[in-house]
């Protein structure tokens, strides 16, 4: 076992009614970034090898994020993953009882996330350790791919998507883009009478990125709900995932995000 865990102070005793602990590392939606999921054993083993070689710290969240264990990957093979016990015996016990554990780490500035189930206690090198079956998949995401940009209010982005109509050409619907990333976009200001359901796909959607270009994508609706502006205007808001986003389109989005962030930092420093 590495000396890292020995330096972690024990968790304070919980209050009588503990508030849920907000996870430190960001948990990402695997639905939105499904195109970045690694599912073959060779791809996952490549990631695990890097985690072992770099002794990367892994945070395991469980019990709906209320509990966590800091650990690191000791070894891996076809039988599963072996991870260090954490510093708290109480948290280790709870982790062994947990049905699902969300694991988050980073490897050379690349976000790694996977889900483990059914931990067992074993001995590894004379010390107690966790043994978990191999995860079904591993999310491997570079920051430029999962960084979500909230679009400037002064320069809103517009998205046009074709709504199929029976016996007629598609009707073009316009919406504002509230946020965008390499995995998807959030659309706002959609009229209430537009029928949207989770799982629906809209090919041929166009998002105009000022001074960068027009991105043509297929959007899949992942969530939809009604929203109300301060002035009382009601509309729909939709969280959308890009489906099989072509490389050139991803490059345009990344270029736009970098451009907007660079301008924001310049304004903050007084250069603009």
Beta strands, then each sheet from edge to edge (+ up, - down):
strand 1: 37-38
strand 2: 57-62
strand 3: 67-77
strand 4: 80-84
strand 5: 100-107
strand 6: 110-117
strand 7: 120-124
strand 8: 127-132
strand 9: 138-142
strand 10: 149-150
strand 11: 157-165
strand 12: 168-180
strand 13: 184-190
strand 14: 201-209
strand 15: 213-228
strand 16: 234-242
sheet 1: 1+ 9- 6+ 5- 2+ 3- 4+ 8- 7+
sheet 2: 10+ 12- 11+ 14- 15+ 16- 13+
end
